[in-house]
Amino acid sequence: MNKVIKIVLLLSFILPAVIIFLAQLGLFSGRRPTDLGAIDNRLKVPSKNPNSVSSQAHLYSQSETDVEYARAEPISYKGQAQIAFVNLKEVIQNFFPEAELIEEKENYLRYEFKTNLMKYIDDVEFLLIENENQNQIHFRSASRLGRKDFGKNRNRMIQIQNKFLEFTQ
């Protein structure tokens, strides 16, 4: 076998192994954001890159950041707000083992969702808003690293919404 072919074959096995090893060490997890949370019933603006989804994107649609790609519907619920929030926590705990609860307040939850192989982390926030006009849980889900998420955050939020609806009916 040609020496160049041997080197290419060797690199095709070693390079992915090195990348996976570095991922297991947390190299691709990114830094935990310090600017998350709710201020005046608003979650942080969606990312400038198409790697996030937010049920509050419409609040920022006139801002300097184009956030149309991030628009999503909030999670609607019936009944008592705190029971809905407890149900949401149970859904995440029971159906999303990759989620770790990072912060919990009366009307706010923050999770980190970590992928198994590459250990990428997405930050996911939920904000409970209860008033006469709406019973909704707003959310923001964003990748820490990368310019695109290939729909991962949107798909996850759809799965959470569907599981929540199944769980509460």
TORSE-410161 format. One record per atom (N, C-alpha, C): residue number from 1; residue in three letters; atom name; y, z, x. Coordinates in Angstrom, 2 decimals. Atoms other than C-alpha are relative to their C-alpha. Layout:
TORSE-410161
i_aa_at_v_w_u
NUM_ALA_CA_Y_Z_X
...
This chain:
TORSE-410161
i_aa_at_v_w_u
1_MET_N_-1.18_0.00_0.84
1_MET_CA_0.00_0.00_0.00
1_MET_C_1.24_0.00_0.88
2_ASN_N_-1.27_0.13_-0.69
2_ASN_CA_3.48_-0.85_1.14
2_ASN_C_0.68_1.38_0.12
3_LYS_N_-0.66_-1.28_-0.25
3_LYS_CA_5.48_2.05_2.64
3_LYS_C_1.11_0.27_-1.02
4_VAL_N_-1.07_-0.15_0.98
4_VAL_CA_8.42_1.47_0.23
4_VAL_C_-0.57_0.41_-1.36
5_ILE_N_0.63_-0.34_1.28
5_ILE_CA_6.11_1.62_-2.79
5_ILE_C_-0.48_1.45_0.02
6_LYS_N_0.45_-1.39_-0.12
6_LYS_CA_4.61_4.90_-1.51
6_LYS_C_1.18_0.96_-0.16
7_ILE_N_-1.19_-0.86_0.08
7_ILE_CA_8.10_6.40_-1.15
7_ILE_C_0.52_0.03_-1.43
8_VAL_N_-0.47_0.06_1.40
8_VAL_CA_9.14_5.22_-4.63
8_VAL_C_-0.92_0.81_-0.90
9_LEU_N_0.95_-0.77_0.81
9_LEU_CA_5.97_6.65_-6.18
9_LEU_C_0.13_1.50_0.26
10_LEU_N_-0.16_-1.40_-0.35
10_LEU_CA_6.40_9.91_-4.31
10_LEU_C_1.27_0.59_-0.63
11_LEU_N_-1.27_-0.46_0.58
11_LEU_CA_10.04_10.22_-5.43
11_LEU_C_-0.07_0.07_-1.52
12_SER_N_0.10_0.00_1.46
12_SER_CA_9.12_9.38_-9.02
12_SER_C_-0.73_1.23_-0.51
13_PHE_N_0.66_-1.25_0.38
13_PHE_CA_6.96_12.52_-9.08
13_PHE_C_0.78_1.23_0.45
14_ILE_N_-0.69_-1.15_-0.56
14_ILE_CA_9.01_14.83_-6.89
14_ILE_C_1.35_0.24_-0.68
15_LEU_N_-1.33_-0.17_0.58
15_LEU_CA_12.46_14.19_-8.36
15_LEU_C_-0.03_0.66_-1.38
16_PRO_N_0.05_-0.70_1.29
16_PRO_CA_11.55_15.08_-11.97
16_PRO_C_-0.45_1.46_0.15
17_ALA_N_0.46_-1.38_-0.20
17_ALA_CA_9.70_18.19_-10.73
17_ALA_C_1.12_0.88_0.52
18_VAL_N_-1.14_-0.76_-0.53
18_VAL_CA_12.76_19.31_-8.76
18_VAL_C_1.03_0.26_-1.10
19_ILE_N_-0.96_-0.15_1.09
19_ILE_CA_15.03_18.71_-11.76
19_ILE_C_-0.48_1.05_-1.00
20_ILE_N_0.55_-0.99_0.94
20_ILE_CA_12.74_20.70_-14.07
20_ILE_C_0.02_1.40_0.63
21_PHE_N_-0.05_-1.30_-0.69
21_PHE_CA_12.50_23.50_-11.48
21_PHE_C_1.42_0.56_-0.03
22_LEU_N_-1.39_-0.45_0.03
22_LEU_CA_16.31_23.67_-11.23
22_LEU_C_0.43_0.40_-1.41
23_ALA_N_-0.32_-0.34_1.39
23_ALA_CA_16.57_23.69_-15.02
23_ALA_C_-0.57_1.36_-0.36
24_GLN_N_0.62_-1.30_0.29
24_GLN_CA_14.17_26.63_-15.21
24_GLN_C_0.78_1.15_0.64
25_LEU_N_-0.84_-1.01_-0.64
25_LEU_CA_16.52_28.49_-12.87
25_LEU_C_1.33_0.19_-0.73
26_GLY_N_-1.22_-0.14_0.79
26_GLY_CA_19.32_27.99_-15.40
26_GLY_C_1.15_-0.88_0.47
27_LEU_N_-1.06_0.85_-0.53
27_LEU_CA_21.27_25.31_-13.54
27_LEU_C_0.68_-0.83_-1.08
28_PHE_N_-0.56_0.87_1.04
28_PHE_CA_21.81_23.28_-16.74
28_PHE_C_0.40_0.76_-1.26
29_SER_N_-0.34_-0.79_1.19
29_SER_CA_22.67_26.14_-19.10
29_SER_C_1.51_0.12_-0.21
30_GLY_N_-1.45_-0.09_0.13
30_GLY_CA_26.42_26.14_-18.43
30_GLY_C_0.46_1.45_-0.10
31_ARG_N_-0.58_-1.34_0.09
31_ARG_CA_28.76_29.10_-18.65
31_ARG_C_0.24_0.38_-1.46
32_ARG_N_-0.24_-0.51_1.35
32_ARG_CA_29.05_31.24_-21.75
32_ARG_C_1.50_-0.07_-0.28
33_PRO_N_-1.42_0.10_0.32
33_PRO_CA_32.37_30.41_-23.45
33_PRO_C_0.60_1.37_-0.33
34_THR_N_-0.70_-1.25_0.29
34_THR_CA_34.93_33.19_-23.73
34_THR_C_0.99_-0.16_-1.15
35_ASP_N_-1.00_0.26_1.04
35_ASP_CA_37.02_31.56_-26.45
35_ASP_C_-0.60_-0.27_-1.38
36_LEU_N_0.61_0.18_1.30
36_LEU_CA_34.60_31.60_-29.38
36_LEU_C_0.35_1.17_-0.91
37_GLY_N_-0.31_-1.03_0.97
37_GLY_CA_35.01_33.62_-32.54
37_GLY_C_0.90_-0.58_-1.08
38_ALA_N_-0.83_0.45_1.12
38_ALA_CA_37.05_33.40_-35.72
38_ALA_C_1.38_0.63_0.09
39_ILE_N_-1.38_-0.46_0.06
39_ILE_CA_40.82_33.66_-35.83
39_ILE_C_0.59_-0.55_-1.29
40_ASP_N_-0.55_0.40_1.30
40_ASP_CA_42.44_33.60_-39.28
40_ASP_C_-0.99_-0.87_-0.79
41_ASN_N_1.08_0.72_0.71
41_ASN_CA_39.11_32.42_-40.81
41_ASN_C_-0.21_-1.42_0.51
42_ARG_N_0.23_1.31_-0.63
42_ARG_CA_38.95_29.48_-38.41
42_ARG_C_-0.85_0.17_1.25
43_LEU_N_0.78_0.07_-1.23
43_LEU_CA_36.33_28.71_-35.83
43_LEU_C_0.70_-0.95_0.96
44_LYS_N_-0.59_0.85_-1.03
44_LYS_CA_37.21_26.93_-32.61
44_LYS_C_-0.08_-1.48_-0.41
45_VAL_N_-0.02_1.43_0.25
45_VAL_CA_38.13_23.25_-32.85
45_VAL_C_-1.25_-0.64_0.62
46_PRO_N_1.16_0.68_-0.62
46_PRO_CA_35.16_20.91_-32.27
46_PRO_C_0.37_-0.59_1.36
47_SER_N_-0.19_0.55_-1.34
47_SER_CA_34.73_19.57_-28.78
47_SER_C_0.63_-1.40_-0.06
48_LYS_N_-0.59_1.35_-0.08
48_LYS_CA_36.64_16.43_-27.71
48_LYS_C_-1.08_-1.07_0.10
49_ASN_N_1.13_0.93_-0.13
49_ASN_CA_33.29_14.82_-26.93
49_ASN_C_-0.89_0.09_-1.24
50_PRO_N_0.88_-0.04_1.18
50_PRO_CA_30.81_13.88_-29.67
50_PRO_C_-1.29_0.78_0.25
51_ASN_N_1.16_-0.84_-0.23
51_ASN_CA_28.52_16.79_-28.89
51_ASN_C_0.08_1.30_-0.80
52_SER_N_-0.12_-1.19_0.84
52_SER_CA_29.41_19.20_-31.68
52_SER_C_0.10_-0.41_-1.46
53_VAL_N_-0.13_0.21_1.44
53_VAL_CA_29.47_19.59_-35.44
53_VAL_C_0.65_1.26_-0.56
54_SER_N_-0.70_-1.15_0.56
54_SER_CA_31.68_21.82_-37.57
54_SER_C_0.32_-0.24_-1.47
55_SER_N_-0.37_0.09_1.41
55_SER_CA_32.15_22.52_-41.24
55_SER_C_1.50_0.21_-0.20
56_GLN_N_-1.44_-0.15_0.07
56_GLN_CA_35.80_23.18_-40.43
56_GLN_C_0.73_-1.11_0.77
57_ALA_N_-0.63_1.11_-0.74
57_ALA_CA_36.47_19.91_-38.59
57_ALA_C_1.19_-0.56_-0.77
58_HIS_N_-1.09_0.54_0.81
58_HIS_CA_38.68_18.81_-41.50
58_HIS_C_1.31_0.77_0.22
59_LEU_N_-1.20_-0.77_-0.27
59_LEU_CA_41.10_21.60_-40.58
59_LEU_C_0.75_-0.51_1.22
60_TYR_N_-0.58_0.49_-1.24
60_TYR_CA_41.72_19.87_-37.28
60_TYR_C_0.15_-1.52_0.02
61_SER_N_0.01_1.46_0.01
61_SER_CA_41.67_16.23_-38.41
61_SER_C_1.36_-0.60_0.32
62_GLN_N_-1.32_0.52_-0.35
62_GLN_CA_45.43_15.86_-37.89
62_GLN_C_0.42_0.44_1.40
63_SER_N_-0.35_-0.48_-1.34
63_SER_CA_45.32_17.42_-34.42
63_SER_C_-0.10_-1.13_1.00
64_GLU_N_0.04_1.02_-1.05
64_GLU_CA_45.51_15.59_-31.14
64_GLU_C_-1.43_-0.39_0.37
65_THR_N_1.40_0.31_-0.25
65_THR_CA_41.71_15.68_-30.93
65_THR_C_-0.60_-0.67_-1.22
66_ASP_N_0.68_0.68_1.10
66_ASP_CA_39.83_13.17_-33.07
66_ASP_C_-1.33_0.69_-0.24
67_VAL_N_1.20_-0.79_0.26
67_VAL_CA_37.14_15.28_-34.72
67_VAL_C_-0.80_-0.53_-1.19
68_GLU_N_0.71_0.55_1.16
68_GLU_CA_35.89_12.98_-37.48
68_GLU_C_-1.51_-0.02_0.22
69_TYR_N_1.43_0.04_-0.31
69_TYR_CA_32.49_12.69_-35.73
69_TYR_C_-0.66_1.35_-0.31
70_ALA_N_0.56_-1.35_0.13
70_ALA_CA_32.05_16.47_-36.16
70_ALA_C_-0.05_0.51_-1.44
71_ARG_N_-0.07_-0.49_1.39
71_ARG_CA_32.62_16.73_-39.95
71_ARG_C_-1.38_0.28_-0.58
72_ALA_N_1.24_-0.40_0.67
72_ALA_CA_29.92_18.56_-41.88
72_ALA_C_0.37_0.90_-1.17
73_GLU_N_-0.23_-0.87_1.16
73_GLU_CA_29.63_20.41_-45.16
73_GLU_C_-0.45_1.42_0.33
74_PRO_N_0.42_-1.38_-0.23
74_PRO_CA_29.50_24.22_-45.07
74_PRO_C_-1.25_0.33_-0.81
75_ILE_N_1.15_-0.48_0.74
75_ILE_CA_26.52_26.16_-46.32
75_ILE_C_0.52_0.75_-1.22
76_SER_N_-0.42_-0.68_1.23
76_SER_CA_27.11_27.14_-49.94
76_SER_C_-1.09_0.98_-0.42
77_TYR_N_0.97_-0.99_0.47
77_TYR_CA_25.47_30.19_-51.44
77_TYR_C_0.43_0.54_-1.35
78_LYS_N_-0.27_-0.67_1.27
78_LYS_CA_25.21_31.99_-54.75
78_LYS_C_-0.33_1.47_0.18
79_GLY_N_0.29_-1.42_-0.07
79_GLY_CA_25.25_35.71_-55.25
79_GLY_C_0.90_0.72_0.98
80_GLN_N_-0.80_-0.85_-0.87
80_GLN_CA_26.47_38.41_-52.94
80_GLN_C_0.09_-0.54_1.42
81_ALA_N_-0.27_0.55_-1.31
81_ALA_CA_28.01_37.41_-49.65
81_ALA_C_-0.87_0.63_1.09
82_GLN_N_0.75_-0.66_-1.07
82_GLN_CA_26.32_40.00_-47.46
82_GLN_C_-1.49_-0.28_-0.09
83_ILE_N_1.41_0.37_0.15
83_ILE_CA_22.91_39.18_-48.91
83_ILE_C_-0.24_-1.41_0.54
84_ALA_N_0.10_1.37_-0.53
84_ALA_CA_23.50_35.51_-48.12
84_ALA_C_0.00_0.02_1.52
85_PHE_N_-0.09_-0.07_-1.46
85_PHE_CA_24.42_36.44_-44.56
85_PHE_C_-1.30_0.57_0.60
86_VAL_N_1.28_-0.56_-0.44
86_VAL_CA_21.28_38.58_-44.18
86_VAL_C_-1.08_-1.07_-0.10
87_ASN_N_0.98_1.08_0.17
87_ASN_CA_19.23_35.67_-45.53
87_ASN_C_0.14_-1.05_1.10
88_LEU_N_-0.23_0.96_-1.07
88_LEU_CA_20.84_33.32_-43.00
88_LEU_C_-0.59_0.52_1.31
89_LYS_N_0.56_-0.60_-1.22
89_LYS_CA_19.93_35.69_-40.16
89_LYS_C_-1.52_-0.06_-0.01
90_GLU_N_1.46_0.04_0.11
90_GLU_CA_16.34_35.87_-41.43
90_GLU_C_-0.53_-1.42_0.20
91_VAL_N_0.42_1.39_-0.18
91_VAL_CA_16.08_32.08_-41.62
91_VAL_C_0.01_-0.36_1.48
92_ILE_N_-0.09_0.35_-1.42
92_ILE_CA_17.25_31.71_-38.04
92_ILE_C_-1.07_0.74_0.80
93_GLN_N_1.00_-0.80_-0.71
93_GLN_CA_15.01_34.51_-36.81
93_GLN_C_-1.42_-0.54_-0.23
94_ASN_N_1.37_0.42_0.34
94_ASN_CA_11.92_33.16_-38.62
94_ASN_C_-0.33_-1.44_0.37
95_PHE_N_0.29_1.42_-0.17
95_PHE_CA_12.29_29.42_-38.09
95_PHE_C_0.57_-0.62_1.28
96_PHE_N_-0.64_0.55_-1.19
96_PHE_CA_14.29_29.00_-34.88
96_PHE_C_-0.19_0.96_1.17
97_PRO_N_0.29_-0.95_-1.08
97_PRO_CA_12.62_30.93_-32.04
97_PRO_C_0.85_-0.24_1.26
98_GLU_N_-0.83_0.30_-1.17
98_GLU_CA_14.93_29.23_-29.51
98_GLU_C_1.39_0.63_-0.12
99_ALA_N_-1.31_-0.60_0.25
99_ALA_CA_17.89_31.15_-30.99
99_ALA_C_0.03_1.46_0.45
100_GLU_N_-0.23_-1.39_-0.40
100_GLU_CA_19.26_34.35_-29.51
100_GLU_C_1.34_0.45_-0.58
101_LEU_N_-1.22_-0.55_0.59
101_LEU_CA_21.79_36.44_-31.42
101_LEU_C_0.83_0.63_1.11
102_ILE_N_-0.89_-0.46_-1.06
102_ILE_CA_24.75_37.07_-29.11
102_ILE_C_1.05_0.97_-0.53
103_GLU_N_-1.07_-0.83_0.56
103_GLU_CA_27.37_38.58_-31.39
103_GLU_C_-0.15_0.06_-1.51
104_GLU_N_0.09_-0.16_1.45
104_GLU_CA_27.38_39.99_-34.90
104_GLU_C_1.13_0.90_-0.47
105_LYS_N_-1.04_-0.77_0.68
105_LYS_CA_30.27_41.17_-37.03
105_LYS_C_-0.27_-0.10_-1.49
106_GLU_N_0.21_-0.03_1.44
106_GLU_CA_30.61_41.76_-40.76
106_GLU_C_-0.08_-1.40_-0.61
107_ASN_N_-0.02_1.35_0.57
107_ASN_CA_31.39_38.10_-41.48
107_ASN_C_-0.16_-1.10_1.06
108_TYR_N_0.10_0.95_-1.10
108_TYR_CA_30.57_36.39_-38.17
108_TYR_C_-1.30_0.22_0.77
109_LEU_N_1.20_-0.02_-0.84
109_LEU_CA_27.40_35.51_-36.25
109_LEU_C_0.16_-1.04_1.09
110_ARG_N_-0.01_0.96_-1.09
110_ARG_CA_27.10_33.84_-32.89
110_ARG_C_-1.36_0.00_0.69
111_TYR_N_1.31_0.18_-0.62
111_TYR_CA_23.88_32.45_-31.45
111_TYR_C_0.10_-0.95_1.18
112_GLU_N_0.24_1.01_-1.02
112_GLU_CA_22.76_30.61_-28.37
112_GLU_C_-1.37_-0.60_-0.29
113_PHE_N_1.26_0.73_0.19
113_PHE_CA_20.08_27.96_-28.94
113_PHE_C_-0.32_-0.65_1.34
114_LYS_N_0.37_0.50_-1.33
114_LYS_CA_18.20_27.12_-25.74
114_LYS_C_-1.21_-0.92_-0.11
115_THR_N_1.15_0.91_0.00
115_THR_CA_15.94_24.11_-25.23
115_THR_C_-1.07_0.53_0.95
116_ASN_N_1.11_-0.53_-0.79
116_ASN_CA_12.51_24.87_-23.79
116_ASN_C_-0.05_-0.55_1.42
117_LEU_N_0.26_0.59_-1.31
117_LEU_CA_12.20_22.44_-20.92
117_LEU_C_1.21_0.07_0.92
118_MET_N_-1.15_0.11_-0.88
118_MET_CA_15.70_21.88_-19.57
118_MET_C_0.96_1.19_-0.08
119_LYS_N_-0.81_-1.21_0.17
119_LYS_CA_17.25_25.17_-20.78
119_LYS_C_1.47_-0.28_-0.30
120_TYR_N_-1.35_0.27_0.47
120_TYR_CA_20.34_23.47_-22.19
120_TYR_C_0.34_1.01_-1.08
121_ILE_N_-0.41_-0.97_1.00
121_ILE_CA_22.34_25.85_-24.36
121_ILE_C_1.07_-0.60_-0.91
122_ASP_N_-1.00_0.34_1.01
122_ASP_CA_24.21_25.12_-27.58
122_ASP_C_0.50_1.31_-0.58
123_ASP_N_-0.61_-1.18_0.61
123_ASP_CA_26.63_27.72_-28.94
123_ASP_C_0.19_-0.28_-1.48
124_VAL_N_-0.04_0.18_1.45
124_VAL_CA_26.34_28.16_-32.71
124_VAL_C_0.65_1.23_-0.63
125_GLU_N_-0.73_-1.08_0.67
125_GLU_CA_28.73_30.21_-34.83
125_GLU_C_-0.07_-0.19_-1.51
126_PHE_N_-0.04_0.01_1.46
126_PHE_CA_28.68_31.14_-38.50
126_PHE_C_1.10_0.95_-0.46
127_LEU_N_-1.10_-0.79_0.54
127_LEU_CA_31.65_32.44_-40.48
127_LEU_C_-0.13_0.05_-1.51
128_LEU_N_0.15_-0.22_1.43
128_LEU_CA_31.21_33.90_-43.94
128_LEU_C_1.39_0.08_-0.63
129_ILE_N_-1.28_-0.03_0.73
129_ILE_CA_34.13_33.14_-46.28
129_ILE_C_-0.32_0.17_-1.47
130_GLU_N_0.24_-0.30_1.40
130_GLU_CA_34.11_34.69_-49.71
130_GLU_C_1.34_0.16_-0.71
131_ASN_N_-1.18_-0.16_0.86
131_ASN_CA_36.85_34.20_-52.29
131_ASN_C_-0.32_-0.56_-1.36
132_GLU_N_0.25_0.45_1.37
132_GLU_CA_37.27_33.17_-55.92
132_GLU_C_-0.41_-1.47_-0.07
133_ASN_N_0.22_1.44_0.06
133_ASN_CA_37.13_29.45_-55.12
133_ASN_C_-1.25_-0.47_0.74
134_GLN_N_1.12_0.49_-0.79
134_GLN_CA_34.31_29.26_-52.62
134_GLN_C_-0.85_1.15_0.54
135_ASN_N_0.94_-0.89_-0.66
135_ASN_CA_31.24_31.09_-51.44
135_ASN_C_-0.69_-0.86_1.06
136_GLN_N_0.48_0.91_-1.04
136_GLN_CA_30.59_29.38_-48.13
136_GLN_C_-0.19_0.72_1.32
137_ILE_N_0.19_-0.41_-1.38
137_ILE_CA_29.27_29.96_-44.70
137_ILE_C_0.37_-1.21_0.85
138_HIS_N_-0.43_1.09_-0.89
138_HIS_CA_31.15_27.79_-42.22
138_HIS_C_-0.71_0.16_1.33
139_PHE_N_0.70_-0.03_-1.28
139_PHE_CA_29.66_26.88_-38.88
139_PHE_C_0.63_-0.96_0.99
140_ARG_N_-0.35_0.89_-1.10
140_ARG_CA_30.33_25.29_-35.54
140_ARG_C_-1.17_0.07_0.97
141_SER_N_1.09_0.08_-0.95
141_SER_CA_27.57_24.12_-33.23
141_SER_C_0.38_-1.01_1.07
142_ALA_N_-0.47_0.87_-1.07
142_ALA_CA_28.41_22.67_-29.82
142_ALA_C_-0.83_0.17_1.26
143_SER_N_0.70_-0.02_-1.28
143_SER_CA_26.64_21.74_-26.61
143_SER_C_0.96_0.49_1.08
144_ARG_N_-0.83_-0.46_-1.11
144_ARG_CA_27.92_23.47_-23.50
144_ARG_C_0.22_-1.10_1.03
145_LEU_N_-0.07_1.04_-1.03
145_LEU_CA_27.18_20.55_-21.21
145_LEU_C_-0.25_-1.37_-0.63
146_GLY_N_0.27_1.37_0.42
146_GLY_CA_27.16_16.81_-21.62
146_GLY_C_1.05_-0.55_-0.94
147_ARG_N_-0.99_0.67_0.84
147_ARG_CA_29.36_14.29_-23.35
147_ARG_C_-0.55_-0.30_-1.39
148_LYS_N_0.64_0.30_1.29
148_LYS_CA_26.86_13.53_-26.14
148_LYS_C_-1.18_0.92_-0.18
149_ASP_N_1.18_-0.82_0.29
149_ASP_CA_24.16_15.49_-27.86
149_ASP_C_-1.06_-0.79_-0.77
150_PHE_N_0.93_0.89_0.70
150_PHE_CA_22.43_12.53_-29.57
150_PHE_C_-0.39_0.55_-1.37
151_GLY_N_0.21_-0.51_1.35
151_GLY_CA_22.78_14.28_-32.94
151_GLY_C_-0.74_1.32_-0.09
152_LYS_N_0.78_-1.24_-0.01
152_LYS_CA_20.96_17.46_-31.90
152_LYS_C_0.68_1.11_-0.80
153_ASN_N_-0.69_-1.07_0.72
153_ASN_CA_23.62_19.86_-33.22
153_ASN_C_0.04_-0.27_-1.50
154_ARG_N_-0.04_0.34_1.43
154_ARG_CA_24.00_18.03_-36.53
154_ARG_C_-1.38_0.17_-0.64
155_ASN_N_1.36_-0.13_0.54
155_ASN_CA_20.23_17.85_-37.04
155_ASN_C_-0.41_1.47_-0.14
156_ARG_N_0.32_-1.42_0.08
156_ARG_CA_19.86_21.55_-36.27
156_ARG_C_0.69_0.64_-1.20
157_MET_N_-0.73_-0.61_1.11
157_MET_CA_22.55_22.49_-38.78
157_MET_C_-0.55_-0.47_-1.35
158_ILE_N_0.64_0.49_1.22
158_ILE_CA_20.91_20.30_-41.44
158_ILE_C_-1.30_0.77_-0.23
159_GLN_N_1.24_-0.76_0.13
159_GLN_CA_17.59_22.05_-40.75
159_GLN_C_0.29_1.44_-0.45
160_ILE_N_-0.35_-1.37_0.39
160_ILE_CA_19.24_25.47_-41.01
160_ILE_C_0.43_0.03_-1.47
161_GLN_N_-0.43_0.05_1.40
161_GLN_CA_20.92_24.50_-44.29
161_GLN_C_-1.19_-0.18_-0.94
162_ASN_N_1.18_0.24_0.85
162_ASN_CA_17.66_23.19_-45.74
162_ASN_C_-0.90_1.23_-0.07
163_LYS_N_0.84_-1.22_-0.01
163_LYS_CA_15.68_26.28_-44.68
163_LYS_C_0.70_1.10_-0.79
164_PHE_N_-0.75_-1.01_0.74
164_PHE_CA_18.44_28.50_-46.09
164_PHE_C_-0.14_-0.23_-1.50
165_LEU_N_0.14_0.31_1.43
165_LEU_CA_18.29_26.71_-49.43
165_LEU_C_-1.41_0.31_-0.50
166_GLU_N_1.39_-0.31_0.37
166_GLU_CA_14.47_26.98_-49.52
166_GLU_C_-0.20_1.51_-0.08
167_PHE_N_0.19_-1.45_-0.11
167_PHE_CA_14.63_30.64_-48.53
167_PHE_C_0.68_0.75_-1.14
168_THR_N_-0.79_-0.72_1.01
168_THR_CA_17.21_31.59_-51.16
168_THR_C_-0.28_-0.44_-1.44
169_GLN_N_0.31_0.43_1.38
169_GLN_CA_15.73_29.76_-54.16
169_GLN_C_-1.23_0.66_-0.53
